[in-house]
Every structure is written in structure tokens, then in C-alpha cells.
């Protein structure tokens, strides 16, 4: 209802079947509660490394408990970016081991992948709601860029520490410097507005935090005058 109200998905879209169809079009494997499931008859070694990294995350950092602690849409998206970005970073090092010695080359490759991925999801807006495709791209490419920034700052110790203090907002993932400098998200106090609306007969049915990622998607697609946020 929240996504439909902001025109981020068609109002009559059946969300669960649509998400299932979108996800299964590109999933080669998954990890869930001690189990790696393969959907590709001939999975690549890099894919297996990615999923086994999720298993290691779970063994060392209790993924389920961590995920349950994330509060609000924006924090959940940010945590997912750490989860997938970490696994993609390890997968990338497996595929390009020389990148571990040349962080700048790794950064250039990632920036190119991010730019291409986000351009592709914008071009595919007519076939899949951008809130699906852009979110997925954010988790993997922006998430890997975030983890790379941590690794460049303090090696694997810095990456491991992030599991004890995950990013709290998509803004921190987009701009790792804000996370590293411990610049926390600014919480807007809407209590006065909410009190006025309730006094006028409205009821609050749902409340969440939509941060930089969702705002970017909305401005690009649904603002009165669509904006190019990449300019």
C-alpha cells in the first residue's frame, strides 16, 4: 500500500507474485538458514563463493538476528546492502584476485559496473517497477562499493566491525564516508504534523523511513518533473 500510494508500483499490482517472478528470473542460488540452494544446473565457482560467504556471515554474525534488528525500510535496505555487498566483494576478489592488491583498479571496475547496472535498470523501467530493479542493483553494486570503502580504510577488520554496527541508512551506503565518520541519519520529528492530522480525523495506518534510495527512485520516476539525480 505504501509503494502504491507513492506510485512506486502500479496500484493494482499483486506484489508477492510480481516479486517472485522478478526474483526468479535471475537467481542462480540462495542461502537461507544453514542451507545453500542451487537453481543453476552448472553453477559457477564464483556463485558458490558468494553463497558460501553468506553461510560464513551467518555463522559469525547471526544474520537472522541482525536483520530483525534493522528498523524501518531504509535501514533494512542498508543492511541488505552490507549483506550482499560483502558477498559480492569476496566473489569479486575470487574472480579478480589482482584487485586485492590494486584497490583503485577494483574501485574503477565497480564504478563501471554500478553505472552500467543502474543505466540498465532505468532502461528496463517499462518491464519491471524501478523500485524492484534499482533496489536489487543497490544491494549488490552499491553494497560492494560500500564494503570496498571499508576494506580500503581498515582491511577485513573494518569489514567485520561493520557487522557489529551495520549502516543505518541508504545514505551511508551511497556515501561510505558518512558511515566511517559516524554521521548518523537525521531523524525528522513529525509528531506535531501527526497530531494535527489525527485531530482532523486522519489515522496513521503505516509509518516507515524512506531514505535516499527510495527518494532517488521516486524523484526519477514520479516527481511532477522527473529529475536526473545522476547529473
N, C-alpha and C positions, 0 to 999 in steps of 0.2 A: 504494500500500500504506500509506503514511504517513497519507493523508487518511482511508482506510477504517478504519485502526486506531483513529483518534480519532473515528470516527463522523461525520466531516465530509461524507462521501459514503456512499451505500449500498454495502455490501461487494461486491455483485455488479454494480455499475455498470461499464459499459465506458467508461472515462474519455475516450478520444480521440473516439469518436463523439458522446458526450454534450457535450463541449466544443465540437466542431464545430457541432452543432445549436444550442447556446446562442449561440455567436458569430454564426452566420449569420442569426439571427432579427432582428438589429438593425444589421448592418453595411451602411453605405451606400458606404463607400470604405475603402481601406487604403493604407499606404505600406510599401514593403519594397525596400531596396537600389536606390535611384535610380528607383523606379517607383511612380507613384500609380495604383491600380486603382479604377475606379468601378463599383459594383454597382447604383447607382440610375440609372434612365434619365434622371431630371431632378434632378441633384444641386443642392443649394442653394449659393449663393456662400459661405455660412458654412462648409459642409462642405469645400469646396475650400480655403478659407483654412486650416482645421485640418490637412488633409493636406499642403498646401504648407509649413506650419510644420514638420511632421516632416521634409520634404526639407531645409529650412534648418538644422534641428538636425543632420541627418546631414552636411551639407556643412561645417558649422562645428565640430561637436563629436564627430564619428565615433561614431554611435550604436552600431554593432555592437561596436566595441572597448570602449566604455563599458559596454554591457550584459554583456559577457563578464567584466568586472572585478568585477561585483557577486557576492558570495559568500554563499550561503545564501538560503533562501526569503524571509526578512524583508527583506533588503537588495535582493533582486530586485523585490519588491513596491514598495518605497520608490522605487527607480529608475524603475519604470514609472509611478509617480505623478508624478514630475518630468516625465517624457516627455509623458504625456497632459495633465497639469495645465498645462504650458507651452502646448501647442497649444490647449487649451480656453480658456486666458486670452486668447490672441491672437484666437481665434474670438469670444469674448465681447466684446472691445473692438471688433471689426469690427461685430458686431451691435448693440452699445450703446456707440457712441463717446463718449457723455457720461460713461460710467463712468470713463474715464481721468482726467477732471477731478474726479470725486467718488468717491474710493476707498471712503468709508463706504457710499455707495449700492451700489457694486459688492459690498462685503462683505455687506451685508444681503441682496442678491439671491442671492448664493452660499450664504449660510446657509440661506435658504428652500429653494433647490434641493437642497442637501445633505440637509436634514431630510425633504423630500418624497421624494427618491430612496431614502434609507435606509429610510423607512417603507414604501415600495412594495416593496423587496426583502424586507423582513421579512414583508410580507403574502403575497408570492409563494413563500414557503418550501416550500409543498407541490408546486409545479410545477418548481422548479429548486433544487438544493442552494444554500443561502445562501453557501457558500464561493465559488461562481461569481459570483452576482449582487452580493454585498456587495463582493467584490474589485473587480469592474468599477466599481461606484459609487465605491469608494475611489480608484481611479486617476483618475477624471475629476473628481468634485466635491471630494473632499478634496485631490486633487492641485492643482486650480485654486486652492483656498483657500491652500494652501502657497505657490504661486507669487505670489499676490496679496500675501501677507505679505512675501515677499522684495522685491517691487516697491515696496511702501509703505515699506520700510526703506531701499532704496538704488536704486530705479529699475531700468532694464534692465541696468545694470552688475551689480547684485546677482543678478539672474536668471541672467545669463551666467556669473557666478562659480560658481553652483551646479553648472554642468556640469563644472567642474574639481574640485568636491568635492561629489558628489551626497549626498542624505540616506542615512544608513546603516541606518535603521530606520523602520518604520511609525510608531513613537512620534514620531520627529522630524517626520513629515508631519502627524500628528494635532495636534502641538503645535509649530508652527514656531519658537516662542521657544527651545525646546531646541536646535534646529538653529542658530539665529542666535547663541546663546550658546555654541556649540561643546560642548554637553553630549553626549558620546558615549554610545552604548549600553553598559550594564553587561554584561560577559561573565561568565556563570556558569561556574565551574570544576567540571566534572562528572567529572574524571579519576578521583577516588577512587571514586565510585559505579561508573563504568565498569569499573575494575579489580576491584571486588568482584563485579560481575555476571559478568565474564569468568572469574573464579576459580570461580564457581558453575556454569560450563558454558554461560553465555549467549554469544552472538556479536552484535556490532554490525553490523547489515546496512545501516543508513542513519542519517545524522545531519544535522540542519539546525537552523536557528534559527527558531522560530515566535514572532513578536513580538506587539505589542499588537493588531494587526488580527486575526490568527488566534485569539488568546486571547479577544478580544471575541466573535467569532463562536461559538467553542466554548462560552463561558460562557452565551451567549444560548440556544443550541440543545441542548447536550449535557451540561451540568453536571447533577449529581443534582437540583439545584433551579435551573431556568433563572433567570438573573438579568437584570434590566433595566439594562443598562450605561449607558443614557441618563439614568437617574434622578439 
